[in-house]
Amino acid sequence: MSESTAPARPGPAGPLSGLLVADFSRILAGPYATMLLADLGADVVKVEGPQGDDTRSWTPPVRDEVSTYYLGINRGKRSISLDLRGEADREAARELARRADVVIENFRPGGLVKYGLDYASVRTGNPAVVYASISGFGSGAGRDVPGYDLMVQAVSGLMSLTGETGGPPYRAGISVFDVMAGNHAAIGILAALRHRDASGEGQHVEVNLLSSALTGLVNHSSAYVAGGEVPYRMGNAHPSVFPYEPLPTADNDLIVAAANDGQFRKLCEVLGIPGVPDDPRFARNADRTANREELRPLLVEQLVKRGANEWFELLVAAGVPSGPINTIDGGFAMAERFGLDPVVTVGEGERAVPTTRHPVTFSATPAVYRLPPPELDEHGAELRAWLARDPEDTRD
C-alpha cells in the first residue's frame, strides 16, 4: 500500500481498497482502465491539465451540459488540475507519484521526462511503484507516431475486415482498441501488483494499441501467423463457421449462430427441416461452411415464415444461440430482462449520474460506486493540502 493514505473516501471498501492510483492519462484507454480500478475500490486521483480531459468537450451528446463520453469512463475518481509547466504544480504531481502504488499515463513515449514524471524518475523516489504506460505504437521505433484508435483500426488490418465484400473498409462502431488496451492495462497492473506483493518490487508495464489490436484480431491474426493467409472482408459472414451471421425473417434480420453440429441439428428441428443435417453437404461445420450458398436458402425459406423476435424465443428455448439486432436501448432492455441490472446511478441529487455497471461480478468483494465523475479540479484543494503535508501525517 502507499506510504501515506489519500483523503478518505465514502462508502464500502472494494477488493483494491487502500491502493492509490495516480492517473495522468486522458481520453479513453487510460481513463477506462482507471475507472475499472476505481470500481474495485482503488483511490484514483485524476490529474488533469488546466483545460481538463479532452473528452470533457467531446459533444454531443451531453447530460446537464457535460459530455456523456466523459461521464461514461470517469466515475469513482477525484480530480485535481495541475499545470505541469509550473514548478509548484509539477512538484505536487511528483509528490503524488511518489506516494502512489500505481501511476498510469498515456503521454507520447518520453513526454513526461521533462517533468520528472517518467518511470525512471518516479522509480527513484518510489521503487515499489507499478508504472503503466499506454501508447499507440510502443516505446521503440514507433514512439514518435501519435496513436488514436481509428489509426490503429486502419493500420492493424481491422478495417480491411470490416464491411461488405468488394465494398470499402469501415471502422468499428466503437473505439474497440482503446477499450481493449484499457483492459490490457488493468490486467497488467494487477499482475504487477501481485508480483510486488510477492517480491516488494515495482515495475514498468507497457501497453500499446497496435499490440492490443493484433492479439484482439484473434482468429484472423492466427490465420496469417499460423496459416499464411490474409483474411478479407466478408460482410457479416464468418470465414470458418456457418450459419453464424444475420439471416432474414418475416420482419427483421436475426443473428443465428449454430456453431457446432448439435446446435445446427436443433436449429433445423425448430425450423421444421430435421432432415437437412443428414445431407452430406451439411453434416459437419466444414461442410456447411464450404456449401453455405446451398444451405442459406434452405434456412431462409423457413425463417421468413415468422418474425425475428418470435424465432428468437423459439430458438433460445431449444438451445440455439440467436438474437435480434437491437439498437443500444434494446441491448440495455435485454440486459434488464435477464436480471443483469446494467445501469448503476452514482452520486446523489443533482450530481446523480446513470452509468454502466462494472462487468465483473464478485461473490465476496463486489464492485463499489462511490463517486460520480468529477468536475474539473473538484477535489483539488483537499488533495493539494494532503500533498503538502508530511507523508507521516496520517490525518485525512
C-alpha positions as CSV (number, residue, x, y, z in Angstrom):
1,M,0.0,0.0,0.0
2,S,1.0,3.6,-0.4
3,E,3.1,5.1,2.5
4,S,0.5,7.8,3.1
5,T,-3.1,7.2,2.6
6,A,-5.1,9.6,0.4
7,P,-8.0,11.5,1.9
8,A,-10.8,9.2,3.0
9,R,-13.4,8.2,0.5
10,P,-17.0,7.4,1.5
11,G,-18.8,4.1,1.1
12,P,-17.8,0.4,1.3
13,A,-14.4,-0.9,0.5
14,G,-13.6,-2.9,-2.6
15,P,-11.0,-5.6,-3.3
16,L,-8.4,-2.9,-4.2
17,S,-9.2,-0.7,-1.2
18,G,-6.1,1.0,0.1
19,L,-4.3,1.3,-3.3
20,L,-3.6,4.8,-4.5
21,V,-3.6,5.3,-8.3
22,A,-2.1,8.5,-9.8
23,D,-3.9,8.8,-13.1
24,F,-2.1,11.0,-15.6
25,S,-4.0,9.6,-18.6
26,R,-6.7,11.1,-20.7
27,I,-9.3,10.4,-23.4
28,L,-10.2,6.7,-23.4
29,A,-7.8,3.8,-22.9
30,G,-6.2,5.1,-19.6
31,P,-9.4,6.5,-18.1
32,Y,-11.3,3.3,-18.9
33,A,-8.6,1.3,-17.1
34,T,-8.5,3.5,-14.0
35,M,-12.3,3.5,-13.8
36,L,-12.2,-0.3,-13.6
37,L,-9.7,0.0,-10.8
38,A,-11.8,2.6,-9.0
39,D,-14.8,0.3,-9.3
40,L,-12.7,-2.3,-7.4
41,G,-12.0,0.1,-4.6
42,A,-8.7,1.8,-5.6
43,D,-8.3,5.5,-4.7
44,V,-7.9,7.1,-8.2
45,V,-6.7,10.7,-8.4
46,K,-7.3,12.0,-11.9
47,V,-4.7,14.6,-12.8
48,E,-5.9,17.0,-15.5
49,G,-4.3,20.0,-17.2
50,P,-5.9,23.4,-16.9
51,Q,-8.3,22.7,-19.8
52,G,-9.3,19.3,-18.5
53,D,-9.5,15.9,-20.1
54,D,-10.2,16.2,-23.9
55,T,-13.3,14.2,-23.6
56,R,-15.0,16.8,-21.4
57,S,-15.6,18.7,-24.6
58,W,-16.4,15.8,-26.9
59,T,-20.1,16.6,-27.6
60,P,-22.9,15.9,-28.4
61,P,-24.5,14.1,-26.6
62,V,-24.5,15.8,-23.2
63,R,-26.1,15.3,-19.8
64,D,-26.5,18.6,-17.8
65,E,-24.1,20.2,-20.2
66,V,-21.4,17.6,-19.5
67,S,-20.1,15.3,-22.2
68,T,-21.6,11.8,-21.8
69,Y,-18.4,10.5,-23.3
70,Y,-16.5,11.8,-20.3
71,L,-19.2,10.7,-17.8
72,G,-19.0,7.1,-19.1
73,I,-15.4,6.5,-18.2
74,N,-14.6,8.6,-15.2
75,R,-16.7,7.7,-12.2
76,G,-15.1,6.9,-8.9
77,K,-12.2,9.4,-9.2
78,R,-11.1,12.6,-7.7
79,S,-9.9,15.4,-10.0
80,I,-7.0,17.7,-9.4
81,S,-6.0,20.2,-12.1
82,L,-2.2,20.6,-12.3
83,D,-0.3,22.7,-14.9
84,L,2.9,20.7,-15.3
85,R,4.6,23.8,-16.8
86,G,4.6,25.5,-13.3
87,E,7.1,24.4,-10.7
88,A,4.6,24.2,-7.8
89,D,2.1,22.1,-9.7
90,R,4.9,20.0,-11.1
91,E,6.2,19.3,-7.6
92,A,2.7,18.4,-6.5
93,A,2.4,15.9,-9.3
94,R,5.8,14.4,-8.4
95,E,4.7,14.1,-4.8
96,L,1.5,12.3,-5.9
97,A,3.6,9.9,-8.0
98,R,6.0,9.3,-5.1
99,R,3.1,8.3,-2.8
100,A,1.2,6.2,-5.3
101,D,1.0,2.5,-5.6
102,V,0.2,2.8,-9.3
103,V,1.0,5.5,-11.8
104,I,-0.7,5.4,-15.2
105,E,-0.1,7.7,-18.2
106,N,-0.7,7.8,-21.9
107,F,1.6,10.7,-23.0
108,R,3.7,10.1,-26.1
109,P,6.7,8.0,-25.0
110,G,9.2,10.2,-23.4
111,G,6.8,13.1,-23.0
112,L,7.0,13.1,-19.2
113,V,10.8,13.1,-18.9
114,K,11.0,16.9,-18.9
115,Y,8.6,17.0,-15.9
116,G,10.4,14.3,-13.9
117,L,7.4,12.1,-14.1
118,D,8.7,9.3,-16.4
119,Y,9.2,5.8,-15.0
120,A,12.9,6.2,-14.2
121,S,12.4,9.4,-12.4
122,V,9.3,8.2,-10.4
123,R,11.0,4.9,-9.5
124,T,14.0,6.8,-7.9
125,G,11.7,8.1,-5.1
126,N,9.2,5.2,-5.3
127,P,11.0,1.9,-6.1
128,A,7.8,-0.2,-5.4
129,V,5.7,1.7,-7.9
130,V,3.8,-0.1,-10.6
131,Y,4.0,2.4,-13.5
132,A,1.8,1.7,-16.5
133,S,2.3,3.5,-19.9
134,I,-0.2,3.3,-22.8
135,S,0.9,4.4,-26.2
136,G,-0.2,3.9,-29.8
137,F,2.8,2.1,-31.2
138,G,5.2,1.3,-28.3
139,S,8.3,3.0,-26.9
140,G,10.7,1.7,-29.7
141,A,10.7,2.7,-33.3
142,G,7.1,3.8,-33.2
143,R,7.5,6.1,-30.2
144,D,7.0,9.3,-32.2
145,V,3.9,8.2,-34.0
146,P,0.7,9.6,-32.4
147,G,-1.8,6.9,-31.7
148,Y,-5.6,7.2,-32.0
149,D,-7.9,4.2,-32.1
150,L,-9.1,5.0,-35.7
151,M,-5.5,5.0,-36.9
152,V,-4.9,1.6,-35.3
153,Q,-8.1,0.2,-36.7
154,A,-6.7,1.1,-40.1
155,V,-3.0,0.0,-39.8
156,S,-3.8,-3.2,-37.8
157,G,-5.9,-4.6,-40.6
158,L,-9.3,-4.4,-38.7
159,M,-10.8,-2.0,-41.3
160,S,-9.8,-4.4,-44.1
161,L,-12.0,-7.0,-42.4
162,T,-15.0,-4.7,-41.8
163,G,-17.6,-4.1,-44.5
164,E,-19.1,-5.9,-47.4
165,T,-17.1,-8.0,-49.8
166,G,-15.9,-5.7,-52.6
167,G,-17.0,-2.6,-50.7
168,P,-15.0,0.0,-48.8
169,P,-13.3,-0.8,-45.5
170,Y,-15.2,0.5,-42.4
171,R,-14.2,1.4,-38.8
172,A,-15.9,-0.4,-35.9
173,G,-18.7,1.4,-34.3
174,I,-16.7,2.0,-31.1
175,S,-13.1,2.7,-30.3
176,V,-12.5,-1.0,-29.9
177,F,-8.7,-1.0,-29.4
178,D,-8.8,1.8,-26.9
179,V,-11.1,-0.3,-24.8
180,M,-9.1,-3.4,-25.4
181,A,-5.8,-1.6,-24.4
182,G,-7.5,-0.2,-21.3
183,N,-8.4,-3.8,-20.3
184,H,-4.9,-5.0,-21.0
185,A,-3.5,-2.2,-18.9
186,A,-5.7,-3.1,-16.0
187,I,-4.7,-6.7,-16.3
188,G,-1.0,-5.8,-16.5
189,I,-1.3,-3.5,-13.4
190,L,-3.0,-6.2,-11.4
191,A,-0.3,-8.8,-12.4
192,A,2.4,-6.3,-11.5
193,L,0.8,-5.7,-8.1
194,R,0.7,-9.4,-7.5
195,H,4.4,-9.6,-8.3
196,R,5.0,-6.6,-5.9
197,D,3.1,-8.4,-3.1
198,A,5.4,-11.4,-3.5
199,S,8.7,-9.6,-4.1
200,G,8.4,-6.0,-2.9
201,E,9.5,-4.9,-6.4
202,G,7.6,-2.5,-8.7
203,Q,8.0,-2.5,-12.5
204,H,7.1,-0.7,-15.7
205,V,4.1,-2.1,-17.5
206,E,3.8,-1.0,-21.2
207,V,0.7,-1.4,-23.4
208,N,0.3,-0.2,-26.9
209,L,-2.8,-0.1,-29.1
210,L,-1.2,-1.9,-32.1
211,S,-0.2,-4.9,-30.0
212,S,-3.6,-4.9,-28.4
213,A,-5.2,-4.8,-31.8
214,L,-3.1,-7.7,-33.2
215,T,-3.9,-10.0,-30.3
216,G,-7.5,-8.8,-30.4
217,L,-7.9,-9.9,-34.1
218,V,-7.5,-13.5,-32.7
219,N,-8.5,-15.9,-35.4
220,H,-7.7,-13.5,-38.2
221,S,-4.2,-12.9,-36.7
222,S,-3.8,-16.7,-36.4
223,A,-4.9,-17.2,-40.0
224,Y,-2.0,-15.1,-41.1
225,V,0.7,-16.0,-38.5
226,A,0.0,-19.8,-38.4
227,G,-1.6,-20.3,-41.8
228,G,-0.1,-17.7,-44.1
229,E,-3.5,-16.5,-45.2
230,V,-4.5,-12.8,-45.3
231,P,-8.2,-12.6,-44.3
232,Y,-10.6,-10.4,-46.3
233,R,-13.9,-8.6,-45.8
234,M,-16.9,-10.9,-45.8
235,G,-19.6,-8.6,-44.6
236,N,-21.4,-10.2,-41.7
237,A,-20.3,-13.7,-42.6
238,H,-17.8,-15.8,-40.6
239,P,-14.9,-17.3,-42.5
240,S,-14.9,-20.6,-40.6
241,V,-18.5,-21.2,-39.3
242,F,-21.9,-21.3,-40.9
243,P,-24.6,-20.3,-40.0
244,Y,-23.0,-17.6,-38.0
245,E,-24.5,-14.3,-39.4
246,P,-27.7,-12.3,-39.8
247,L,-30.4,-14.1,-41.7
248,P,-33.7,-12.5,-42.9
249,T,-37.0,-13.3,-41.2
250,A,-40.6,-12.1,-41.8
251,D,-39.7,-8.6,-40.4
252,N,-36.1,-8.1,-39.3
253,D,-32.8,-9.9,-39.6
254,L,-31.9,-12.4,-36.9
255,I,-28.5,-13.4,-35.8
256,V,-28.2,-17.2,-36.0
257,A,-25.0,-18.7,-34.5
258,A,-25.2,-22.5,-34.8
259,A,-21.5,-23.1,-34.3
260,N,-21.4,-26.8,-33.8
261,D,-23.2,-29.9,-35.2
262,G,-25.5,-30.3,-32.2
263,Q,-26.7,-26.7,-32.4
264,F,-27.2,-27.0,-36.2
265,R,-29.4,-30.1,-35.7
266,K,-31.5,-28.3,-33.1
267,L,-31.8,-25.3,-35.4
268,C,-33.1,-27.5,-38.2
269,E,-35.6,-29.2,-35.9
270,V,-37.0,-25.8,-34.8
271,L,-37.2,-24.6,-38.4
272,G,-39.1,-27.8,-39.4
273,I,-36.4,-29.2,-41.7
274,P,-35.0,-32.0,-39.5
275,G,-33.5,-34.0,-42.4
276,V,-31.1,-31.3,-43.5
277,P,-28.3,-32.2,-41.1
278,D,-28.2,-35.7,-42.6
279,D,-27.4,-34.3,-46.0
280,P,-23.6,-34.9,-46.5
281,R,-23.2,-31.4,-47.8
282,F,-24.3,-30.1,-44.4
283,A,-23.3,-32.8,-41.9
284,R,-20.3,-31.1,-40.4
285,N,-19.3,-27.5,-39.8
286,A,-16.6,-27.7,-42.5
287,D,-19.2,-29.0,-45.0
288,R,-21.7,-26.3,-44.1
289,T,-19.1,-23.6,-44.4
290,A,-17.9,-24.9,-47.8
291,N,-21.5,-25.2,-49.0
292,R,-23.0,-22.1,-47.4
293,E,-24.5,-20.8,-50.6
294,E,-26.6,-24.0,-51.0
295,L,-27.6,-24.1,-47.3
296,R,-28.5,-20.5,-46.8
297,P,-31.7,-20.6,-49.0
298,L,-33.0,-23.7,-47.1
299,L,-32.7,-21.8,-43.8
300,V,-34.1,-18.5,-45.1
301,E,-37.1,-20.3,-46.7
302,Q,-38.2,-21.3,-43.2
303,L,-37.1,-18.2,-41.3
304,V,-39.2,-15.8,-43.4
305,K,-42.4,-17.5,-42.1
306,R,-42.1,-15.8,-38.7
307,G,-40.7,-12.6,-37.2
308,A,-37.2,-12.2,-35.6
309,N,-38.4,-11.9,-32.0
310,E,-40.7,-15.0,-32.4
311,W,-37.8,-17.0,-33.8
312,F,-35.5,-15.8,-31.0
313,E,-37.8,-17.1,-28.3
314,L,-38.2,-20.5,-30.1
315,L,-34.5,-20.9,-30.9
316,V,-33.2,-19.9,-27.5
317,A,-35.7,-22.3,-25.8
318,A,-34.2,-25.0,-27.9
319,G,-30.6,-24.1,-27.0
320,V,-29.7,-22.4,-30.3
321,P,-27.7,-19.2,-30.0
322,S,-29.6,-16.4,-31.7
323,G,-30.6,-12.8,-31.2
324,P,-32.4,-9.8,-32.8
325,I,-30.3,-6.9,-34.0
326,N,-31.0,-4.3,-31.4
327,T,-30.2,-0.6,-31.1
328,I,-28.4,0.3,-27.8
329,D,-31.7,0.8,-25.9
330,G,-32.7,-2.7,-26.9
331,G,-29.4,-4.0,-25.6
332,F,-30.0,-2.4,-22.2
333,A,-33.6,-3.7,-22.2
334,M,-32.4,-7.2,-22.8
335,A,-29.8,-7.0,-20.0
336,E,-32.6,-5.8,-17.7
337,R,-34.8,-8.7,-18.8
338,F,-32.0,-11.1,-17.9
339,G,-31.5,-9.6,-14.5
340,L,-28.1,-8.1,-15.2
341,D,-29.0,-4.7,-13.8
342,P,-26.9,-2.9,-16.4
343,V,-27.3,0.7,-15.0
344,V,-25.9,2.0,-11.7
345,T,-26.5,5.5,-10.6
346,V,-23.5,7.2,-8.9
347,G,-23.9,10.3,-6.7
348,E,-26.9,11.9,-5.3
349,G,-29.3,14.8,-6.1
350,E,-28.2,17.0,-8.9
351,R,-24.9,15.0,-9.1
352,A,-26.6,11.7,-9.7
353,V,-25.3,10.1,-12.9
354,P,-26.5,6.9,-14.5
355,T,-23.5,4.8,-15.6
356,T,-23.0,1.3,-17.0
357,R,-22.3,-1.4,-14.3
358,H,-18.9,-2.9,-13.9
359,P,-18.7,-6.0,-16.0
360,V,-17.3,-8.4,-13.3
361,T,-19.4,-9.9,-10.5
362,F,-17.6,-10.9,-7.3
363,S,-19.2,-13.2,-4.7
364,A,-17.2,-11.7,-1.8
365,T,-15.9,-8.3,-2.8
366,P,-18.3,-6.6,-5.1
367,A,-17.6,-3.5,-7.2
368,V,-18.2,-0.2,-5.5
369,Y,-19.6,3.0,-7.0
370,R,-18.7,5.8,-4.6
371,L,-18.1,9.0,-6.6
372,P,-19.7,10.5,-9.7
373,P,-17.4,11.6,-12.5
374,P,-15.6,14.6,-11.0
375,E,-15.9,18.2,-12.1
376,L,-12.5,19.7,-13.2
377,D,-10.4,20.2,-10.0
378,E,-13.3,19.3,-7.8
379,H,-11.0,17.8,-5.2
380,G,-8.0,20.0,-5.9
381,A,-8.0,21.9,-2.6
382,E,-8.1,18.8,-0.4
383,L,-5.6,16.9,-2.5
384,R,-3.2,19.9,-2.5
385,A,-3.4,20.2,1.2
386,W,-2.8,16.5,1.6
387,L,0.2,16.5,-0.8
388,A,1.7,19.5,1.1
389,R,1.7,17.6,4.4
390,D,4.4,15.4,5.7
391,P,3.7,11.9,4.5
392,E,4.0,10.6,8.0
393,D,1.0,12.7,9.0
394,T,-2.0,10.3,8.5
395,R,-4.8,12.8,9.2
396,D,-7.5,12.9,6.5
